Amino acid sequence: MKTKISKYYSIREATLEDAEVIWQAIDSHRDYLKTWLPFVPKLQKVEDEAAFLSATLSVPYDERNIVFVIEKNDEFCGLIGFVNTDNNNHRTEIGYWLLPEHQGQGLMTQCVKYLCQWAVRERSMHRIQICCAVGNHPSNAIPKRLGFKLEGTIRHGELLASGEYVDINVYGILKEEI
């Protein structure tokens, strides 16, 4: 089921049938995306993306880290979803990326806002966090715009494809702040 985010954009849960279009988008923007997304070099063929989706979709729905496809008039634009969910403690993390031609329009901010509301409403989450590389200014701007609090920085928290370790900002928001 699709959910409208704005006049032209919608999100829906990713399916196994999305593997090829996701992989093609990553492959055609590989140099750009690998700057901040360490998993990009590991995705060498459609089957790699299909394996990720298959593993995600094999988890029971109530326990699954749901991945959503972002589309503009049925054209693939990016992904957003939950990672590192801890259902026992009612907390989750949101990860996201957009193809460059869809950035700078407030789209991801709208998607993150929707997912925060969804996580509270549908999964009874109490805490949501977002982690961003310190130097990735557009990604850091999203949680700031939505009222997340910068809770700290993890030194050398992520190894990028370039072989460089980067510090990671950790932002959090609580259910009552959404």
Backbone hydrogen bonds in HBPLUS format (Angstrom, degrees):
<---DONOR---> <-ACCEPTOR-->    atom                        ^
c    i                          cat <-CA-CA->   ^        H-A-AA   ^      H-
h    n   atom  resd res      DA  || num        DHA   H-A  angle D-A-AA Bond
n    s   type  num  typ     dist DA aas  dist angle  dist       angle   num
A0003-THR N   A0011-ILE O   2.82 MM   8  5.38 154.2  1.88 155.6 164.4     1
A0011-ILE N   A0003-THR O   2.91 MM   8  5.38 151.1  1.99 145.4 153.3     2
A0005-ILE N   A0009-TYR O   2.84 MM   4  5.47 171.3  1.84 136.9 139.6     3
A0006-SER N   A0009-TYR O   3.24 MM   3  5.17 161.8  2.27 138.2 135.3     4
A0073-ASN N   A0008-TYR O   3.20 MM  65  5.99 146.6  2.31 171.5 163.8     5
A0010-SER N   A0071-GLU O   2.91 MM  61  5.39 152.9  1.99 149.0 156.1     6
A0071-GLU N   A0010-SER O   2.87 MM  61  5.39 169.6  1.88 160.3 162.4     7
A0012-ARG N   A0069-VAL O   3.11 MM  57  5.47 143.6  2.25 142.7 153.3     8
A0069-VAL N   A0012-ARG O   2.73 MM  57  5.47 154.1  1.79 171.3 171.0     9
A0014-ALA N   A0067-VAL O   2.81 MM  53  5.69 173.8  1.81 147.5 147.9    10
A0018-ASP N   A0015-THR O   2.99 MM   3  5.48 160.6  2.03 113.4 119.7    11
A0019-ALA N   A0016-LEU O   3.18 MM   3  5.66 169.5  2.20 117.2 120.3    12
A0022-ILE N   A0018-ASP O   3.02 MM   4  6.10 164.6  2.04 166.2 171.2    13
A0023-TRP N   A0019-ALA O   2.90 MM   4  6.00 167.3  1.92 151.8 156.0    14
A0024-GLN N   A0020-GLU O   2.87 MM   4  6.02 162.6  1.90 150.9 156.0    15
A0025-ALA N   A0021-VAL O   3.05 MM   4  6.15 155.5  2.11 140.1 146.3    16
A0026-ILE N   A0022-ILE O   2.96 MM   4  6.25 161.9  1.99 154.6 159.5    17
A0027-ASP N   A0023-TRP O   2.75 MM   4  5.92 168.0  1.76 157.2 161.1    18
A0028-SER N   A0024-GLN O   2.91 MM   4  6.00 158.0  1.96 147.3 152.4    19
A0029-HIS N   A0026-ILE O   3.15 MM   3  5.21 144.2  2.29 100.6 111.2    20
A0033-LEU N   A0029-HIS O   2.90 MM   4  6.04 176.0  1.90 170.1 170.8    21
A0034-LYS N   A0030-ARG O   2.94 MM   4  5.90 158.3  1.99 154.8 159.4    22
A0035-THR N   A0032-TYR O   3.34 MM   3  5.90 159.8  2.39 111.9 117.7    23
A0037-LEU N   A0033-LEU O   3.08 MM   4  5.95 144.0  2.21 150.3 160.0    24
A0040-VAL N   A0037-LEU O   3.18 MM   3  5.93 163.0  2.21 125.3 129.4    25
A0042-LYS N   A0039-PHE O   3.04 MM   3  5.47 135.4  2.24 112.1 124.5    26
A0043-LEU N   A0040-VAL O   3.06 MM   3  5.44 151.1  2.15 113.0 121.3    27
A0048-ASP N   A0045-LYS O   2.90 MM   3  5.51 143.5  2.03 116.0 125.8    28
A0049-GLU N   A0046-VAL O   3.05 MM   3  5.36 116.9  2.47 104.6 118.7    29
A0050-ALA N   A0046-VAL O   2.90 MM   4  6.20 161.7  1.93 155.1 161.4    30
A0051-ALA N   A0047-GLU O   2.86 MM   4  5.95 148.6  1.96 139.2 146.8    31
A0052-PHE N   A0048-ASP O   3.16 MM   4  6.45 154.2  2.23 142.2 148.3    32
A0053-LEU N   A0049-GLU O   2.98 MM   4  6.28 168.8  1.99 157.4 159.5    33
A0054-SER N   A0050-ALA O   2.82 MM   4  5.89 159.6  1.86 148.4 154.9    34
A0055-ALA N   A0051-ALA O   2.94 MM   4  6.06 161.1  1.98 145.9 150.7    35
A0056-THR N   A0052-PHE O   2.99 MM   4  6.21 159.6  2.03 149.5 155.5    36
A0057-LEU N   A0053-LEU O   2.81 MM   4  5.96 168.0  1.83 155.2 158.5    37
A0058-SER N   A0054-SER O   2.97 MM   4  5.99 127.8  2.25 140.4 152.7    38
A0059-VAL N   A0056-THR O   3.35 MM   3  5.91 163.2  2.38 112.5 117.3    39
A0063-GLU N   A0060-PRO O   2.86 MM   3  5.48 151.8  1.94 122.0 131.2    40
A0064-ARG N   A0060-PRO O   2.99 MM   4  5.89 120.2  2.36 148.6 162.7    41
A0064-ARG N   A0061-TYR O   3.26 MM   3  5.04 150.3  2.36  98.8 107.4    42
A0082-PHE N   A0066-ILE O   2.99 MM  16  5.64 155.9  2.05 149.7 155.4    43
A0068-PHE N   A0080-ILE O   2.67 MM  12  5.28 165.8  1.69 164.8 170.1    44
A0080-ILE N   A0068-PHE O   3.04 MM  12  5.28 154.5  2.11 148.2 153.8    45
A0070-ILE N   A0078-GLY O   2.89 MM   8  5.18 164.0  1.91 150.9 146.7    46
A0077-CYS N   A0070-ILE O   2.80 MM   7  5.40 152.6  1.87 165.0 155.8    47
A0072-LYS N   A0075-GLU O   2.85 MM   3  5.08 154.3  1.92 141.8 148.6    48
A0075-GLU N   A0072-LYS O   2.89 MM   3  5.08 157.6  1.94 111.6 119.2    49
A0099-LEU N   A0077-CYS O   2.82 MM  22  5.66 165.6  1.84 177.3 172.3    50
A0079-LEU N   A0097-TRP O   3.00 MM  18  5.61 140.7  2.16 148.9 161.0    51
A0097-TRP N   A0079-LEU O   2.96 MM  18  5.61 153.0  2.03 164.1 162.0    52
A0081-GLY N   A0095-GLY O   2.94 MM  14  5.57 152.9  2.02 161.1 163.8    53
A0095-GLY N   A0081-GLY O   2.86 MM  14  5.57 162.4  1.90 158.1 164.2    54
A0083-VAL N   A0093-GLU O   2.85 MM  10  5.24 153.3  1.92 139.7 145.9    55
A0093-GLU N   A0083-VAL O   3.20 MM  10  5.24 135.5  2.41 157.1 165.2    56
A0086-ASP N   A0091-ARG O   2.79 MM   5  5.31 176.6  1.79 163.2 164.0    57
A0091-ARG N   A0086-ASP O   3.13 MM   5  5.31 167.0  2.15 138.8 142.6    58
A0090-HIS N   A0087-ASN O   3.30 MM   3  4.76 156.1  2.36  91.4  98.4    59
A0126-HIS N   A0090-HIS O   2.67 MM  36  5.25 164.1  1.69 137.2 142.2    60
A0127-ARG N   A0090-HIS O   3.10 MM  37  6.53 152.0  2.18 152.4 158.7    61
A0092-THR N   A0127-ARG O   3.02 MM  35  6.51 147.5  2.13 146.8 156.1    62
A0129-GLN N   A0092-THR O   2.91 MM  37  6.40 146.6  2.03 141.1 151.9    63
A0094-ILE N   A0129-GLN O   2.93 MM  35  6.40 151.6  2.01 164.4 173.7    64
A0102-HIS N   A0099-LEU O   3.00 MM   3  5.76 166.4  2.02 128.2 132.6    65
A0103-GLN N   A0100-PRO O   3.22 MM   3  5.33 168.7  2.24 110.3 113.6    66
A0110-GLN N   A0106-GLY O   3.12 MM   4  6.40 157.0  2.18 149.9 155.5    67
A0111-CYS N   A0107-LEU O   2.96 MM   4  6.31 154.7  2.03 150.8 158.6    68
A0112-VAL N   A0108-MET O   2.85 MM   4  6.01 165.0  1.87 154.9 158.0    69
A0113-LYS N   A0109-THR O   3.01 MM   4  6.15 162.8  2.04 147.6 152.6    70
A0114-TYR N   A0110-GLN O   3.01 MM   4  6.22 159.8  2.06 145.2 150.6    71
A0115-LEU N   A0111-CYS O   2.92 MM   4  6.20 162.2  1.95 152.0 156.7    72
A0116-CYS N   A0112-VAL O   2.90 MM   4  6.13 153.3  1.98 152.5 159.5    73
A0117-GLN N   A0113-LYS O   3.12 MM   4  6.40 165.3  2.14 151.8 155.0    74
A0118-TRP N   A0114-TYR O   2.85 MM   4  6.05 158.6  1.89 152.2 159.2    75
A0119-ALA N   A0115-LEU O   2.81 MM   4  5.90 160.7  1.84 147.8 152.4    76
A0120-VAL N   A0116-CYS O   3.17 MM   4  6.41 156.0  2.23 147.9 153.3    77
A0121-ARG N   A0117-GLN O   2.94 MM   4  6.07 168.3  1.95 152.1 156.0    78
A0122-GLU N   A0118-TRP O   2.68 MM   4  5.52 167.3  1.69 155.6 160.1    79
A0123-ARG N   A0119-ALA O   3.08 MM   4  5.04 139.8  2.25 114.7 126.0    80
A0125-MET N   A0119-ALA O   3.11 MM   6  5.59 170.5  2.12 128.7 129.8    81
A0175-LYS N   A0126-HIS O   2.81 MM  49  4.84 146.4  1.92 142.7 141.3    82
A0128-ILE N   A0173-ILE O   2.96 MM  45  5.47 162.4  1.99 160.7 166.1    83
A0173-ILE N   A0128-ILE O   2.90 MM  45  5.47 147.0  2.01 157.1 166.8    84
A0130-ILE N   A0171-TYR O   2.94 MM  41  5.20 150.5  2.03 137.4 145.1    85
A0171-TYR N   A0130-ILE O   2.88 MM  41  5.20 170.3  1.89 159.4 162.4    86
A0132-CYS N   A0169-ASN O   3.00 MM  37  5.27 155.3  2.06 144.8 152.6    87
A0169-ASN N   A0132-CYS O   2.72 MM  37  5.27 157.9  1.77 168.2 160.6    88
A0136-ASN N   A0133-ALA O   2.95 MM   3  5.35 158.6  1.99 117.2 124.3    89
A0134-VAL N   A0167-ASP O   2.91 MM  33  5.70 164.9  1.93 148.1 148.9    90
A0137-HIS N   A0135-GLY O   3.06 MM   2  5.62 126.8  2.35 105.9  90.8    91
A0140-ASN N   A0136-ASN O   3.05 MM   4  6.33 157.0  2.11 154.3 161.6    92
A0141-ALA N   A0137-HIS O   3.01 MM   4  6.13 141.1  2.16 148.8 158.5    93
A0145-ARG N   A0141-ALA O   2.95 MM   4  6.11 157.2  2.01 149.2 154.7    94
A0146-LEU N   A0142-ILE O   3.20 MM   4  6.44 143.6  2.34 147.7 157.6    95
A0148-PHE N   A0143-PRO O   2.94 MM   5  5.10 152.8  2.02 158.5 153.2    96
A0147-GLY N   A0144-LYS O   3.29 MM   3  5.44 168.1  2.30 108.8 111.1    97
A0149-LYS N   A0172-GLY O   2.82 MM  23  5.33 169.6  1.83 153.3 151.4    98
A0172-GLY N   A0149-LYS O   2.88 MM  23  5.33 153.2  1.95 143.8 150.7    99
A0151-GLU N   A0170-VAL O   2.76 MM  19  5.67 159.7  1.80 161.0 168.2   100
A0170-VAL N   A0152-GLY O   2.89 MM  18  5.49 164.3  1.91 163.6 160.7   101
A0154-ILE N   A0168-ILE O   2.73 MM  14  5.04 160.3  1.77 152.7 153.7   102
A0168-ILE N   A0154-ILE O   2.91 MM  14  5.04 160.5  1.94 141.5 147.3   103
A0157-GLY N   A0166-VAL O   2.85 MM   9  6.09 111.2  2.34 134.8 146.3   104
A0158-GLU N   A0166-VAL O   3.25 MM   8  5.50 149.7  2.35 150.4 155.6   105
A0166-VAL N   A0158-GLU O   2.88 MM   8  5.50 157.9  1.93 156.2 163.6   106
A0160-LEU N   A0164-GLU O   2.91 MM   4  5.51 168.8  1.93 159.9 156.5   107
A0163-GLY N   A0160-LEU O   2.97 MM   3  5.51 165.0  1.99 117.6 122.3   108
A0177-GLU N   A0174-LEU O   2.77 MM   3  5.30 155.5  1.83 120.3 128.8   109
A0178-ILE N   A0175-LYS O   3.27 MM   3  5.57 163.2  2.30 109.4 114.4   110
